[in-house]
């Protein structure tokens, strides 16, 4: 009797046959459920690793015509959830539209499956997402800056996070995203060693580097204040006074002179009086540097000179460096409507910097500064500053690393839901540039961080009766490779995509028998 050879030939395609993944919709549901917790608020560090693995599994086990539209909708829906409370409809629906772009790395992975094999194929997914986020962050007018970058989710794992001192946040993000195609390769039961080994070697090297840096080169003294530290205080405006000021809508205008005088007397002066009183209290308690949050004080343009004179007197009389955060309301209609500034006054009463915010959150209407960080040498280390959203642009803050700044003042103003995540983003900036950061924050989380990302002090604006945070800060920073090399990992992602594209376009050799 004749026999038929039914031996199966080895598969040569990169993914299982589309449309036959019995559990692919389960992977989609799990991945979609985790995705909102990777950005903006309520971040779960493990979700940044797991969500791409599960969503890529779905993409690889469904037909592209099904998988890609579904993933775009998942990205949009997850962004809506992640942005809950930040905006109300219909604005929320518009701000969530960038979530549709989640489909790009998944589409690139499916496309590359036809032309690339093995380790090269696994690099496409992380390179596309990292390069896209990096390019968007280079635009000083970007409404999102570097928000949503996976590296920000890992600040609780300081050993892992230390790699940003070399690669910036982009290298850490690439590593997290690289996990998805590697795990999917193993999931598909393909030969593991050639592909998994490079990934495992890199991950191990990152962890060893981070653990060694933390253990052998500590930056935070563990004892009370010594010659290596300086007492500092970060002030946010009094919660109730600030609420009353906001209710008075002092920034809407223009207004007549009598209206401005009344608003200044009733709603702006009480906040300033409280801030100056608490500044003196902090100085008499030992603080040598006192920094106000962003938008701590408001003044109309005609009151600016008197306000500055008052701040100068307090700094001189108390013998402190005083950085006042102030919104100067302009008298004319149109754009800009205000100046968002932080002004540093030294113990002799001299103004050492007057820095205007270099970026603009949509709707703030502030006049844009040139984006050049001021540098001031003091007995307590070299100081510099940026204001809130400025710190979300890695290339902007890198000026501090290049200038060997020791302490970076980051006066900030948030709104409830994003407070914790925005504070975490400052941790990455500190590690990248080897600077300690004092971040007094209105309506958010005030935080003090050393140059390796350790939290030295933290205060929630919405908890407690006193919006003053005191801390002893290290007076010396730590030089980092990132400060020299900059965003090489971001540019490498772009260059890698170009090279991978070239390899994919090379003619494929035909197999000969």
LUMPATOR-198035 format. One record per residue (C-alpha): y, z, x negated. Coordinates in steps of 0.02 Angstrom, whole numbers, plus 32768, in hexadecimal, padded with zeros to 4 digits. Each point is the difference from the previous one (the first is absolute). Layout:
BEGIN
YZX/...
***
This chain:
BEGIN
800080008000/80A97FD07FBC/8077808B7FD8/80BC8002800F/806D804F7F7B/80748075805B/804480567F65/80B980208018/80767FBA7F7F/808480777FB8/80A47FFE805D/80917FB07FA5/808E80288076/806D80987FDC/7FF2805880A8/7F7C80178087/7FFB7F7D8087/80998017806F/7FE8803380B3/7F5B80597FE2/803C80AD7FCA/7FBB806D808A/806D80937FCF/809B7FA27FC9/806380388097/7FD280B47FD8/80487FEA7F51/809D7FB7804E/801280948075/7FEB807E7F74/80767FA37F8B/80837FE98088/7FF680B98029/802380307F4B/80877F7E7FDC/8094805A8055/7FE380957F8D/80237F9E7F61/80BE7FF7800E/80A280478049/7FBC80A58043/7F63806B8018/7FB57FB27F64/7F4980217FD9/7FE07FD77F47/7F4B7FC8801C/80387F878089/80587F937F7E/7F577FE37FAC/7F917FF4809A/80687F958078/80037F637F91/7F4580117FDD/7FD6800280BA/807B7F798032/7FC47F8E7F75/7F4E801C803C/80367FC480AB/80597F687FB8/7F687FCE7F9A/7F86800E8092/80657F9F8080/803C7F4F800A/80AD7FEC7FB4/80457FBC80A3/7FD080A48051/801B807B7F72/80AE7FCF7FC7/805B800580A9/7FAA80A48029/8033804D7F59/80B47FC8801A/8003805A80A8/7FAE80997FB1/808780037F7A/80897FF48081/7FB48087806E/7FE280757F6D/80B57FEB7FCA/803B802B80B0/7F9B80A17FF7/803980297F50/80B77FE88032/7FF3806C809C/809D80668016/80647F9E7F80/80457F85807F/7FF27FEB80BA/7FD37F5E805A/80337F757FF7/803C80207F4D/7F5580497FD4/7FAA7F5E8032/80717F9D7F8A/7FF080777F6C/7F427FFC800D/7FF77F427FEC/7FE480087F43/7F59804F802B/7FC27F52802C/80047FD87F45/7F67806C7FE5/7F9B7F63801E/80387FAE7F5C/7F8880547F84/7F6E7FEF8079/80247F478017/800C7FEA7F44/7F5980587FE7/7FA97F8D807C/804F7F677FB3/7FD280347F4F/7F4A801A8033/7FE87F447FFE/803F7FE77F50/7FEF80A27F9C/7F69806A7FD6/7FDF80AE7FBE/808A806A7FB1/80857F7B8015/7FE87FFE80BC/801B80BC800C/80AC7FF37FB0/80497F8F8086/800E8082808A/805E80867F9B/806B7F7F7FA6/80427FB280A1/803080A58051/8049804C7F61/80647F647FD6/80457FF380B1/803980B58005/80497FF37F51/80657F648027/8048804E809E/8036809A7F9D/80687F977F89/807C7FD7808A/808A80837FFD/80267FD580B5/7F4D801A8039/7FF0806D809B/7F5980477FC4/801280067F42/7F5580377FBE/7FCA805A80A0/7F4A7FE78030/7FC37FEF7F4C/7F5580577FF7/8026805A7F5D/80758078805A/7F6E80488062/7FAE804D7F67/808080817FC6/7F8A80908027/7F897FBE7F7A/806D80187F67/7F797FC97F85/7FF87F578057/80BC7FF48019/802780127F46/7FD57F497FE6/80AA7FD2804B/804F80427F5F/7FB77F607FB3/7FF47F82808E/807A803E8082/7FC9801280B4/7FC07F4C7FFE/7F7080257F89/7FC38090806A/800F7F97809E/7F9D7F727FAF/7F74807A7FD3/7FF5804380B2/7FFB7F51804A/7F847FC07F7E/7F82807D8046/7FED7F9D80A2/7FB77F5E7FB9/7F96805E7F81/7FB1806E8085/7FE77F6A8072/7FA67FA67F73/7F8980937FF1/7FF2800680BD/7FC37F4D7FFC/7F7680357F88/80337F8B7F77/7FE1801E7F46/806F80967FDE/801380137F45/806C7F687FD2/807C80268089/800080BC8014/8006802A7F48/80B47FC77FDF/803C805F8099/7FA1809F7FD0/803F7FF97F4D/80B57FEF803A/7FF0808C8080/7FB080747F80/80867FD87F80/80888026807F/7FB480A8802C/7FE380307F49/80B27FD07FD2/804980628091/7F98809C7FE1/80287FFD7F47/80BA7FE9801F/800580948077/7F9480737F95/80407FDD7F52/80B67FD3801E/803F80768089/80B97FF98027/801A80918079/800D80AE7FB5/7F8F80758062/806980997FDA/80A580318051/80A27FAF7FC7/800B7FEA7F44/80657F997F86/7F9D7F68803B/803C800E80B3/80A48007805E/8020805280AA/80357F808082/80237FFF80B9/7FF27F758080/80688011809F/7FED7FA780A7/8081801E808A/7FE6808E8079/7F8A7FC28087/806480388098/80A97FCC7FBA/7FB87F577FCF/7FB97FE980AF/80AA8023804D/80527F867F88/7F837F79802E/801C801E80BA/80BB7FE57FE6/7FDD7F4E7FC1/808280117F77/7FCD7F5A7FB0/80297F978097/80AD7FB77FF7/80827FD27FD0/80608092804C/80B58033800E/8046807C7F83/80068091807F/7F4A7FDE802D/7FCD80037F49/805F80A17FE2/7FAB80548094/7F527FC77FCD/801C80357F4D/803980AE8035/7F79801C8083/7F657FAC7FB6/80167FCF7F49/805A80977FB8/7F7D8080803B/7F767FA17FA6/80667FF37F60/803180B98008/7F498030800C/7FCD7F8D7F71/808580437F8B/7FD480B3802F/7F487FE47FDA/802E7FA47F60/805B809B7FC2/7F6F806D8034/7F837F947FA1/806F80017F65/801180BD8005/7F44800D8011/7FEF7FA47F5B/7FFC7F448029/80507F977F77/7FEF7F5C805F/801C7FF480BC/7FDF7F5D805C/80257FD880B6/7F957F8C8068/80347F538034/807E80088090/801180BC7FEB/80BB7FF5801B/80687F858065/80B97FDE7FE6/807A7F808042/804E7F957F78/80A7805A8009/7FA980A77FE1/7FA17FC47F66/807E803B7F7E/800B80AF8049/7F42800B800A/7FEC7FCC7F4B/8083807E7FCB/7FA180898059/7F5A7FCD7FB1/80517FFB7F54/804480B08017/7F5580458031/7FA97FB07F6B/808480407F87/800A80B08048/7F4380168006/7FDF7FA97F59/7F7D7F878045/7FD67F498009/801B7FD480B6/7FC17F5D804D/80497FED80AE/7FB47F83807B/80857FBC8074/80197F798082/80B37FC07FFB/80287FB380AB/806F7F677FEF/80927FEB8079/7FE37F488027/7F847FA98072/7F7D7F877FC0/7F8A80057F6C/7FFA80707F9D/80248098806A/7FEB80867F7B/7FE4802B7F4A/7F6080607FD8/801F805A7F5B/7FC9808C7F8F/808380487F89/7FD4806B7F69/8082807E7FC5/7FE680637F5F/802C80B87FDF/80AC7FCF7FBE/80297FA880A3/7FF07F4E7FBE/7FAD7F788069/7F6E7FBF7F99/7FC07F80807C/802D7FB880A8/7F667F9E8035/7FFB7F94809D/7F587FDD8051/7FC27F577FC4/7F907FD78094/8012800680BB/7F8B80388089/801B7F8C8097/80888047806E/804E80757F7F/80967F917FDC/802580487F54/80607FA07F7C/7F887FCD7F76/801380437F50/7FD77F977F66/7F5680527FE4/8028803E7F50/7FBE80B07FE6/807C80797FB0/7FC580627F68/804880AA7FD4/7FCC80717F6F/800880BA8025/7FC280A07FAD/7F737FF88080/7FC17F527FD6/80357F4F8027/80297FE880B9/80077F688070/7FFB7FDA80BA/7FD17F88808A/8013801B80BB/7F6A80058077/7FCA7F4C8027/80337FCC7F4F/7F6980617FC1/7F8A7F8E8062/80297F707F89/7F9A801E7F61/80667F867F96/80A1805A802D/7FC380AD7FD1/7FB37FBE7F5F/80AF80047FB6/7FE880BD7FF6/7F5E7FEE7F9F/804C7F837F86/809380767FE2/7F8D80957FDD/804780638091/7FBB80B1800F/8032802D80B3/80207F83808B/8061803D8097/7FC97FA5809E/806B803E8093/7FAA7FC1809D/80077FFD80BD/7F667FDA806A/7FCC801080B2/7F6D806B8035/7F687F8E8001/80167FB27F54/803280A07FA4/7F59802A7FAC/7FD77F4E7FCC/80AF7FE07FBC/7FF4809E7F97/7F587FC37FBD/80507F5C7FC9/807780647F91/7F68804B7FA8/7FCC7F527FC7/80B17FDC7FC0/7FFB80A17F99/7F597FD47FAD/80327F4B7FE1/809F802C7FA3/7FD280A97FB4/809080588058/800A80A08064/80497FE180AD/80698072806C/80047FB680AF/80688066807C/7FE27FB280AA/8058800680A7/7F877FF38094/7F687FF37F92/7FA280507F70/806580407F6C/7F947FFD7F64/800980247F46/7F837FA37F92/7FDA80037F46/7FE47F647F98/7F4380038020/8012800C80BC/7FE380B98017/805F804D8091/806E808E7FC2/8054802980A6/80037FBD80B0/80648026809D/7FF47FB780AF/80AA7FE48050/7FB7802880AB/7FAC80A37FCB/805E80A07FD6/80B380358015/80457FD37F53/800C7F4C7FC7/800F80337F48/7F737FE07F83/800380567F56/7F927FD37F6C/7FF380097F42/7FF47F4E7FC0/7FC37FC17F54/80917FC77F95/7F9E7F7B7F9F/7FB27F618043/7F687FA07FC0/800C7F4E7FBC/7F887F8B805B/7FBB7F527FDB/803B7FC980AD/80B580217FD1/7FEB7F807F74/7F897F82804F/8046800980B0/7FA47FAD8090/7F887FA07F92/7F718023807A/80637FB0808D/80267F657F99/7F4C7FFC7FC4/7FC57FF780B5/806C7F67801A/7FC77FB07F5D/7F4C8029802B/800E7FA680A6/80427F667FA9/7F6F80037F85/7F7E80218087/80497F718065/7FEF7F8E7F6A/7F4C80347FE4/7FD87FE580B7/80447F4F7FF8/7F977FCF7F69/7F777F83802A/7F5A8056801D/7F6E7FC87F98/7F717FB2805D/7F57804E7FE2/7F827F8E7FAC/7F46800D8019/
***
